[in-house]
Amino acid sequence: MKKILSIDGGGIRGLIPGQILVALERKLQEKSKDPQARIATYFDFFAGTSTGGILTCLLLCPDENDPQKPKFSAEEAVDLYKRYGDKIFRVSFLSKLMNYKSMFSEKYPANNLEEVLLTYFRDKRLSELLKPCLITSYDIQERKTHFFASHDYPRKGDGGDFYLKDVCRATSAAPTYFEAALVKSLSGVSYPMIDGGIFANNPSLCAYSEVRNSNGDPSAKDMLILSLGTGGENKSYPYQKARAWGALGWIKPSIDIMMSGAAETTNYHLVKMFEVSGSEANYCRIQPEHLRNAVPEMDNASQQNMQALIELGIKTAQDYSGQLDSIVDRIIEDKDAVVFE
């Protein structure tokens, strides 16, 4: 059984899957009777988009003192959002004063995000991650999808290797929020990238395809996928309001609808694929349908909204406690799993 963990994009709403990861890791520790148990140990393959890509890299980042062990616990990974969310999504006084600027430039300066990523990852490389993973992004020059794949390094050498801070910067370069990222591979080739959420806000299907083509040619019955979302959209667009929108009016709603629609489509396909193989229990999608007291804007990092997102993540983990227990039981008991190659 190949065990896959996939995490959606969603900006500050990454606090929701983050809290589910905290609950999952605690259950792993209790079941294994190992207080130092980490999620990276129990899953074979990881996938992440945008904020989910950052969480993935944090979970798989090796410790300097022991490169075979993860540096961050799930709690420490989520701490990035709690400590620096307001800094990442902060607009300077000058930008606030010049409101019109947001129409002609990105909403937030990228340097704050880049400083946070440097603080956590330093000079760590994609190839150093503890498990195979797939982080999504989009190359706007070549006009094609780009997957940062840690397991590609042996085949591509430095051409497939990047600094983790650059991988995270690329996958989270959401249009209108941050400027496009220009990142270089360790071989010196530059890539202009934007957020992978424009085509795979839910990267579960990408993970399925990657593992499906691994050695052994596993099918749905040979995989266990845990897919974590960042909350269902409860923001509607009334016809009477939207019908009069012009090009500018449709920019942000289009991005919003595109990302949430892509995530829903991925879930639809995976449900059908696992159903047809009689393996429904091998696919678990966890996402709150409504945001309760939180707001849907992925850049609202006010203390009030972050607290609401944290509470929603905790509640969602409680609501899905039975499913998480079942997954923990299966992945701990599956001691003879084939390692992804």
N, C-alpha and C positions, 0 to 999 in steps of 0.2 A: 504493500500500500504506500503510494507516494502522497505525502501530506503537504498540502499547499495552503499558504496564508496569503490573502490578497486584501489590500487596503485602498479604498477609494480616495479621490481628491475632494477638496472642499474647504481649503483655507483654514481659518481658525476653528472651523467645525471638526477639524481633526481631533479636537478634544473628545468627541463622542467615541470614535473607535479607540482612541487612546485609553479611555477609562475601561472599555471592554477588554483591552489587552491587559490592563492591570488586574482585572478580575480573573482573566484566563490564566495569567502567570501565577496568581495565588492558588488557584485550583490545581495547577501543575505541581506546585510546591507541596500542597497538602497531600495529593494523591501519591506523589513519588517519595514523600517524607524527606524531601531535600529542600531546605530553606533557601538554598542558592540556585535552585532550578531556574532556567531561563527559557523563554519561548524559542530562541534560536536553536536550542538543543533538540527540540521535539518536532520541528517541521523541516521538510526536505527542500522546499522551494518557496520563494517569496516573490510577491509582485506588488508594486505600489505606483500610484499616480499622484503627482503634486504633493500635497500634504501627506498622503499615504506613502509616497516615495521617500520623504524625509523620515517618517516613522520607521519604514523598512530599513533604511541605512543606519538609523540609530540602534535598532534591535540587533543588527548584524555586525556592527562596528566592533573590531577586536580590541581587547585591552592591551595597553602598551606593556604591562608587566607580564601578561600571559596571553599571547596572541591566539591561543586556542579557545579562549573564553570571551564572551561578550563584555564590552565595557559598561554598557548601560542596562539597567533593569527596565522593565516596562514603565515603572513609576518615574524613573529618571528620564526616560524618553519623553513622556508626557510633560515633564517639568519644563521642557523647552517652551511650550506654548504658554504655560502659566507664568513663567518668568519674563518671556520676551515677546509675547503676543502683541502687547501694546506698543512695543518698540518697532516691531516689523511693520505693523499697520498704523504708522504715525505720520501725519502730515505736518510739515513745518508751518510756523505762523505766517511766513511769507506766502506759502502756497494757499493757505486758508484765505489770506487777504486778497489774493488774486484768483478768485473763484473760476474765472474763465480759463485758467491754465489747464484745468482737468479736461477740457474739450480738445486740447491740442497736444497733450503729453500724458504719460502714465500717471496714475493716481498717487502712487507711492514711490519714493526713491529706493533703488535697489540696494544701496549701500548698507542700510540697517539690517536687511535680511542677510546680506553677504557677511557682515560682521558676526552675526549669530552663528551662521554655518561654520565660519572659521573657528569660532570659540569651541564648538563641539567636535569638529572633524580634523582640524589642523591640516596635516599633510597626508592623511589616510587616503588610500587608493581604492578604487572599485574592486580591483583584483584581490584585495585583502579581506573582503567581507567573508564572514564565516560560512555562509551557505550560498548556493546559486540563487540568483534573483534577477528580476526584470523590472527596470524602471522606465516608464514611458516618457517620451518627449517628441517634438515635431520639428524637423529641419525645414525652416522657411525658405532657404535658398535652393535646396535640392527638391523641395516640395514632396517630402516623403516622411513617413514615420521613422522614428529613431528609437531603438530599444537599447538602453544601457544594460548590458548583460554581463554580470560578473564572471560567469563561466565561459565567456567568449575569449577571455584573455589568452589562454593557451593557444588558441587558433589564430588570433589576430595580433598577439604580442602587444606592444605599447600602443598600437593603433586602436585597440579595443579597450584600453585602460584610461581612466580619468581620475582626477581628484574627486573625492566624495562631495566636497563643498560645491564643485562645479556641476556634478550630477544633480544634486538637490536644487541648485540655482536654476538649472535648465528645466527640470520637470515642473517647477513651481512658477515659471515665468508666465503667469496668467495674463492674457491680452487685456489691456486697459488698466490693469492693476500694477504690473511691473513691466519695465522695458524688456525686450527680448534679450536673452542671454547669449553672449558670444563665448563659448567654452572651447578649450583646446584639449585634445587627447595628449597623452604623454609622448606621442610621436611628433607633436607639434602641429597637427592639422586642426584648423578652426572650424567650428560648427555653430551657426546662428540658430538658436533653439527657442521654442515656446512651450508652454504647458501641455503635457500629454493628455490633459483632460479634454482637449478639443476633439479627440477621436476615441479615447478609452478612459473616461473618468472612473469607470469600474474596470480594472485590468484583469479580472478573473478569467475571462475568455482567452486573453493573451497568455496567461499562465498555463491554462489548460492546453493550448496549442503547443507551447514550448515544451511542456512535459510530455505531451502526446508524441512528440517527435524525438524524445530521448531514447537512449538505449533500452531495449526491451519492449518498445512500442506499446506502452500501457494505454488502456482504454478507461472509460468512466468508472467501470467497476473496480479498477485498480487505483483510483485516486480518491482522496478525501480533501475537499475544498472548503475552507472557512473563509467567507467573503464578508468583509466589514464595510458598511456604508457610513456616510457622514450625515445621515438624516434626510428624510423625504422632504421635498419642496412643498411648503404650504403657502407659497406666494403665487396668487393667480393673476392673470392679465385679462381683465374684463374687455369684451369686444368693443363696447362703446368708447373705451379709452384707447385701445390699441389700434382701432381702425383708422385713426387720424395720425398715427405716428409716421414720421418720415424716416429717412435714412439714419439720422442721428438718434431718433427715439428708439429705433429697433436694435441698436448696437448691444447694449447690456442685456436686454431680454433675450436676444438671439443666443448670446453666449450661455446664459443661464439655462434656456430650454435645450440647447444642443448638448450641454454637459449632462443634465439630468436625464434627457431622453436616451443618450448613449448608454448611460449606466443601467437604465431600465431595460433596454434592448438586450444588453449582455446577460442580465439576470434571466430574461425570458428564454433566451437560447439555451443557457446552461440548465435551467429547469427541464426543458424539453429533452435535451441530450441525456441527462441523467435518468429521466423517466423512461425513455425508450430502451435503456439498457437495464432497467429494473434496479437502478442504484440510487433511488431518490435520497436515501439516508446518507449518501456520500457527499451531498452538496448542502451546505448550510449558509444561508444569507441572513446576516443580522444587521438590521437597520431600523431605527424608529420611524414609523410612518409620519409622525408629526413632531414638530420641534418644541411643542409645549410652550414654555416661557421664553425660549430663545428666539432670535430673529434669523431669517434665512441668509442675510448678507454674509458672505464668507470673509469679509474684512472687518466685521464689527467686533473689535477686541476690547470693548469696554469691560470693566471689572464685573458689572452686572450681567452682561451677556456671557462672558466666559464662565461665570459661576453657574448660569443657567445651563450651559452646554455640559459642564462637568456633572451637574446633577442629572441631566438627561442621559449621559453616558453611563452613570452608575445605575440609574433606573433600568436602562435597556439591558445591561448585564444581568440585573436581577430578573427581569422579565424573561430573558433567554437562559436563565441559569441551568435549566434541565438540558437544553441543547449543548451548552458549554460543558456540562458534566459528562455527557455522552461522548463528546469529542475528546475530552481529556482521557476518559477511560480507554477509548480506542487507540489513541496515539501512544499512550504509555504501554498498553498491552501489545502493541504491534512492534515487538522487539526485533523481528526478522525482516524489517522493511528494506527494500533495495534502495541503495543510495543513488540519487540522481547523478548522472555523469554527462 
